[in-house]
Amino acid sequence: MSHSAEEQNSQTVHKNSVSDIGPIMQLQSSPGFLVILTFACNALIACVRQLNIMDEECGAGNYGTTLAHTASVIKIAIKEGSISATRPSITFAQISRIIEKEMGGLEGGIYSLFFDTIAKSFCRFQDDEQLTASMWLTVLTSANKMISEVSGGLIDERSMLNPLIAAEHKLKNALNLELSSTDAFGEAVRAAEETSTMQTIHMSKSHSVGSTNCKTFKYPDPGAHAVGIWMRAAYEGFKLKFGCEFSV
């Protein structure tokens, strides 16, 4: 899904540095947080061929390879201790910078902006505030809004934004129903998966970047499907490390 127009458009994304502010991750939770991130990276690496095949329909057929490469760099940074887990604001700012450097293209710009916005959103909370599921909903909502506003018509009906918004809405509903953090996260993940694998396969690609005559699709959009992949992996890591109680 790499196009010259995408690479040019990705250059329009401008980000300021994130200060060392925002809620602090409890010491006992930091290793678990890094495990969750590693799970997400491993899932993208494992699904490289699947995503490439999906991308061959209307793209360059290298979307999986691009994501897997970036995930590998993030994974190495985690292993080497270059990714901090003391504050989510710092963690996601560091991830954003890696993506900006390694991924490229429109998708790279969007992913980098997504995580940078999450980082900046965490900075709006007080240092002494405890991380909560509602806080994660707030930063996800901010990131989705930013992507939607900045991308404009560059993102079509088949895109990574669809499952992200579906997850946002489901997470909000689940928290309003007072579900546990684990159950609410699970509901959000299922919503993202369902949106990425069902809705996008039936949508026409009428507003895509670059010219294409594709109107029907055998596979889901690889960008949307990838969101379901890393969200599911993060959720499995979340359950493994924190179970029913996520006290960070």
C-alpha positions as CSV (number, residue, x, y, z in Angstrom):
1,M,0.0,0.0,0.0
2,S,3.0,2.3,-0.6
3,H,2.5,5.1,-3.2
4,S,4.5,8.2,-4.0
5,A,1.5,10.4,-3.2
6,E,1.3,8.7,0.2
7,E,5.0,9.4,0.9
8,Q,4.5,13.1,0.1
9,N,1.4,13.4,2.2
10,S,3.1,11.8,5.1
11,Q,5.5,14.7,5.2
12,T,2.7,17.1,6.1
13,V,2.5,15.5,9.6
14,H,4.4,17.8,12.1
15,K,4.8,16.8,15.8
16,N,6.3,18.6,18.7
17,S,8.3,16.8,21.4
18,V,6.5,15.4,24.4
19,S,7.7,16.5,27.8
20,D,8.3,14.1,30.7
21,I,4.9,14.8,32.2
22,G,1.6,12.9,32.6
23,P,0.6,9.9,34.8
24,I,3.3,7.6,36.0
25,M,3.1,3.8,35.5
26,Q,3.3,2.0,38.8
27,L,6.7,0.2,39.1
28,Q,5.2,-3.3,39.2
29,S,3.1,-2.6,36.1
30,S,5.8,-1.3,33.8
31,P,7.2,-4.8,32.8
32,G,3.7,-6.0,32.0
33,F,3.1,-2.9,29.8
34,L,6.2,-3.7,27.8
35,V,5.0,-7.3,27.4
36,I,1.7,-6.1,26.0
37,L,3.6,-4.0,23.4
38,T,5.8,-6.9,22.6
39,F,2.8,-9.2,22.0
40,A,1.4,-6.6,19.5
41,C,4.8,-6.5,17.7
42,N,5.0,-10.3,17.5
43,A,1.5,-10.6,16.1
44,L,2.3,-8.2,13.3
45,I,5.6,-10.0,12.5
46,A,3.8,-13.3,12.4
47,C,1.1,-12.0,10.0
48,V,3.4,-10.5,7.5
49,R,2.5,-12.8,4.6
50,Q,-1.2,-12.6,5.3
51,L,-1.2,-8.8,5.2
52,N,1.0,-8.8,2.0
53,I,-1.6,-11.0,0.3
54,M,-4.4,-8.7,1.3
55,D,-2.4,-5.7,0.0
56,E,-1.8,-7.3,-3.4
57,E,-5.4,-6.6,-4.3
58,C,-5.0,-2.8,-4.7
59,G,-1.6,-2.0,-3.2
60,A,2.0,-2.8,-3.7
61,G,1.8,-6.1,-1.7
62,N,4.3,-5.0,0.9
63,Y,2.1,-3.7,3.7
64,G,2.8,-6.7,5.9
65,T,6.5,-6.4,5.3
66,T,6.5,-2.7,6.2
67,L,4.6,-3.2,9.4
68,A,6.6,-6.3,10.4
69,H,9.9,-4.3,9.9
70,T,8.7,-1.5,12.0
71,A,7.4,-3.8,14.7
72,S,10.7,-5.6,14.7
73,V,12.5,-2.3,15.4
74,I,10.1,-1.5,18.2
75,K,10.6,-4.9,19.7
76,I,14.4,-4.6,19.6
77,A,14.1,-1.2,21.3
78,I,12.0,-2.7,24.0
79,K,14.5,-5.5,24.5
80,E,17.4,-3.1,24.6
81,G,15.6,-0.9,27.2
82,S,15.2,2.0,24.7
83,I,11.5,2.2,25.3
84,S,10.5,3.7,28.6
85,A,7.5,2.3,30.5
86,T,7.6,4.9,33.3
87,R,5.0,7.1,31.7
88,P,2.6,6.3,28.8
89,S,3.3,9.8,27.4
90,I,7.0,8.9,26.9
91,T,6.4,5.4,25.7
92,F,4.1,6.3,22.9
93,A,6.2,9.3,21.9
94,Q,9.2,7.0,21.5
95,I,7.1,4.6,19.5
96,S,5.8,7.4,17.3
97,R,9.4,8.5,16.5
98,I,10.4,5.0,15.6
99,I,7.4,4.6,13.2
100,E,8.1,8.0,11.7
101,K,11.7,6.9,10.9
102,E,11.1,3.3,9.9
103,M,7.7,3.1,8.2
104,G,7.2,5.9,5.7
105,G,4.3,6.4,3.4
106,L,0.8,7.6,4.3
107,E,0.3,4.7,6.7
108,G,3.6,5.5,8.5
109,G,2.5,9.1,8.8
110,I,-0.9,8.2,10.2
111,Y,0.5,5.6,12.7
112,S,3.1,8.0,13.9
113,L,0.5,10.8,14.3
114,F,-1.8,8.3,16.1
115,F,0.7,7.4,18.8
116,D,2.1,10.9,19.1
117,T,-1.5,12.2,19.7
118,I,-1.9,9.5,22.4
119,A,1.3,10.6,24.0
120,K,0.3,14.3,24.0
121,S,-3.2,13.4,25.3
122,F,-1.6,11.6,28.3
123,C,0.3,14.8,29.1
124,R,-3.0,16.6,29.7
125,F,-3.5,14.5,32.9
126,Q,-1.9,15.3,36.2
127,D,1.3,13.5,37.2
128,D,-0.4,12.1,40.4
129,E,-3.5,10.7,38.5
130,Q,-3.9,7.0,38.4
131,L,-4.2,5.4,35.0
132,T,-7.8,4.2,34.4
133,A,-9.7,2.6,31.5
134,S,-11.6,5.9,31.1
135,M,-8.2,7.7,30.6
136,W,-7.3,5.2,27.8
137,L,-10.7,5.9,26.2
138,T,-10.0,9.6,26.3
139,V,-6.6,9.3,24.6
140,L,-8.0,6.9,22.0
141,T,-10.8,9.3,21.2
142,S,-8.3,12.1,20.8
143,A,-6.1,10.1,18.5
144,N,-9.0,9.0,16.3
145,K,-10.2,12.5,16.0
146,M,-6.8,13.8,15.0
147,I,-6.4,11.1,12.3
148,S,-9.8,11.9,10.9
149,E,-9.2,15.7,10.8
150,V,-5.6,15.6,9.4
151,S,-6.2,12.8,6.8
152,G,-9.4,14.4,5.4
153,G,-10.2,12.6,2.1
154,L,-6.9,10.7,2.1
155,I,-8.4,7.9,4.1
156,D,-11.3,6.0,2.3
157,E,-14.0,3.7,3.5
158,R,-11.5,0.8,3.8
159,S,-9.0,2.0,6.3
160,M,-7.4,1.5,9.7
161,L,-9.6,4.3,11.1
162,N,-12.8,2.2,10.8
163,P,-11.8,-0.5,13.4
164,L,-10.2,2.2,15.7
165,I,-13.4,4.2,15.8
166,A,-15.5,1.0,16.3
167,A,-13.2,0.1,19.2
168,E,-13.6,3.6,20.7
169,H,-17.4,3.5,20.6
170,K,-17.6,0.0,22.0
171,L,-15.1,0.8,24.8
172,K,-17.2,3.9,25.7
173,N,-20.4,1.8,25.8
174,A,-18.8,-0.9,27.9
175,L,-17.4,1.5,30.4
176,N,-20.8,3.2,30.6
177,L,-22.3,-0.2,31.5
178,E,-19.6,-0.4,34.2
179,L,-17.9,-3.5,32.8
180,S,-14.5,-4.3,34.2
181,S,-11.4,-3.0,32.4
182,T,-10.6,-6.4,31.0
183,D,-14.2,-7.0,29.7
184,A,-14.4,-3.5,28.3
185,F,-11.1,-4.0,26.5
186,G,-12.3,-7.3,25.1
187,E,-15.5,-5.7,23.8
188,A,-13.4,-3.0,22.1
189,V,-11.1,-5.6,20.5
190,R,-14.0,-7.7,19.2
191,A,-15.6,-4.6,17.7
192,A,-12.3,-3.7,15.9
193,E,-12.0,-7.3,14.5
194,E,-15.5,-7.5,13.3
195,T,-15.3,-4.1,11.6
196,S,-12.0,-4.9,9.9
197,T,-12.9,-8.4,8.6
198,M,-16.5,-7.8,7.7
199,Q,-17.4,-4.2,6.8
200,T,-14.3,-3.3,4.9
201,I,-14.5,-6.3,2.6
202,H,-17.8,-5.0,1.2
203,M,-16.9,-1.3,0.8
204,S,-16.0,0.3,-2.5
205,K,-12.6,2.0,-2.6
206,S,-14.0,5.3,-4.0
207,H,-11.8,7.8,-2.2
208,S,-8.5,5.9,-2.1
209,V,-5.1,7.6,-2.6
210,G,-4.0,7.1,-6.2
211,S,-6.0,5.7,-9.0
212,T,-7.6,2.3,-8.7
213,N,-10.5,0.6,-10.4
214,C,-11.1,-1.8,-7.5
215,K,-14.8,-1.9,-6.4
216,T,-15.2,-5.3,-4.8
217,F,-12.7,-7.1,-2.6
218,K,-11.8,-10.6,-1.9
219,Y,-10.0,-9.7,1.3
220,P,-10.4,-7.1,4.0
221,D,-8.3,-3.9,3.9
222,P,-4.8,-4.8,5.2
223,G,-4.6,-1.6,7.2
224,A,-7.9,-2.3,8.9
225,H,-7.1,-5.9,9.5
226,A,-3.7,-5.0,11.0
227,V,-5.5,-3.0,13.7
228,G,-7.5,-6.0,14.6
229,I,-4.3,-8.1,14.8
230,W,-2.3,-5.9,17.1
231,M,-5.3,-5.0,19.3
232,R,-6.1,-8.7,19.8
233,A,-2.5,-9.4,20.6
234,A,-2.3,-6.5,23.1
235,Y,-5.5,-7.8,24.7
236,E,-4.1,-11.3,25.2
237,G,-1.0,-9.8,26.7
238,F,-3.1,-7.6,28.9
239,K,-5.0,-10.6,30.2
240,L,-1.8,-12.6,30.8
241,K,-0.1,-9.9,32.8
242,F,-3.0,-8.2,34.6
243,G,-5.9,-10.6,34.6
244,C,-9.1,-9.0,35.8
245,E,-7.4,-6.2,37.7
246,F,-5.5,-3.5,35.8
247,S,-4.0,-1.3,38.5
248,V,-1.4,1.0,36.9
